């Protein structure tokens, strides 16, 4: 999967899907999706973050819950974390997302009207 804004020379963001029932940081979620990129690259983190956001929005549209598990991110960049998921050593894990069926959905958040100021 390549981010739409990425030039052809930018390494692609790669989703890895694993089924997980483990306790730990993944809250018994049935699925872990790890979006990662081939490191190094000028926009790897940004492109993978955009891919994660799009995945989370698409999941919500299908009535699935998602959560970006930020504190797992640091562990997954270690050799032990990469071995756990079978990732190559040159891979840069960016977005560990858990996906599942939530028991409830929170009501929409009230938003303020945006204040738009034209400059120039």
BELGI-V863140 format. One record per residue. N is the residue number from 0. SS is DSSP state (2 for helix, 1 for strand, 0 for the rest). D_LAST is the distance of its C-alpha to the last C-alpha in Angstrom with 1 decimal. Layout:
# BELGI-V863140
{{N	SS	D_LAST} {N	SS	D_LAST}}
This chain:
# BELGI-V863140
{{0	0	37.4} {1	0	34.2} {2	0	30.7} {3	0	28.8} {4	0	26.1} {5	0	28.9} {6	0	29.9} {7	0	33.6} {8	0	34.3} {9	0	33.1} {10	0	36.2} {11	0	36.5} {12	1	36.4} {13	1	39.9} {14	1	41.0} {15	1	44.5} {16	1	46.2} {17	1	49.2} {18	1	51.3} {19	0	51.8} {20	0	54.1} {21	0	54.1} {22	0	53.5} {23	2	51.3} {24	2	47.5} {25	2	47.4} {26	0	48.9} {27	0	51.4} {28	0	48.7} {29	0	50.2} {30	1	47.6} {31	1	45.5} {32	1	42.8} {33	1	41.6} {34	1	38.6} {35	1	38.7} {36	1	37.7} {37	1	39.4} {38	0	38.5} {39	0	37.0} {40	0	33.8} {41	0	30.2} {42	0	28.9} {43	2	32.2} {44	2	31.5} {45	2	28.1} {46	2	29.5} {47	2	32.6} {48	2	30.7} {49	2	28.8} {50	2	32.2} {51	2	33.7} {52	2	31.0} {53	2	31.7} {54	2	35.4} {55	2	35.2} {56	2	33.4} {57	2	35.9} {58	2	38.8} {59	2	37.7} {60	2	37.6} {61	0	41.2} {62	0	42.1} {63	0	42.5} {64	1	41.5} {65	1	39.8} {66	1	39.2} {67	1	37.7} {68	0	40.4} {69	2	38.5} {70	2	41.5} {71	2	43.4} {72	2	40.7} {73	2	42.0} {74	2	45.5} {75	2	44.7} {76	0	43.4} {77	0	46.9} {78	2	49.7} {79	2	51.6} {80	2	48.8} {81	2	48.3} {82	2	52.1} {83	2	52.1} {84	2	49.9} {85	0	51.1} {86	0	47.8} {87	0	48.0} {88	0	47.4} {89	0	44.3} {90	1	42.6} {91	1	39.7} {92	1	40.0} {93	1	36.6} {94	1	37.0} {95	1	40.4} {96	1	40.2} {97	1	43.1} {98	1	43.6} {99	1	46.1} {100	0	47.0} {101	0	46.0} {102	0	48.5} {103	0	45.8} {104	0	42.1} {105	0	40.1} {106	0	38.6} {107	0	34.9} {108	0	32.7} {109	0	31.1} {110	0	27.4} {111	0	24.9} {112	0	22.3} {113	0	19.0} {114	0	16.3} {115	0	13.0} {116	0	9.8} {117	0	6.6} {118	0	3.8} {119	0	0.0}}
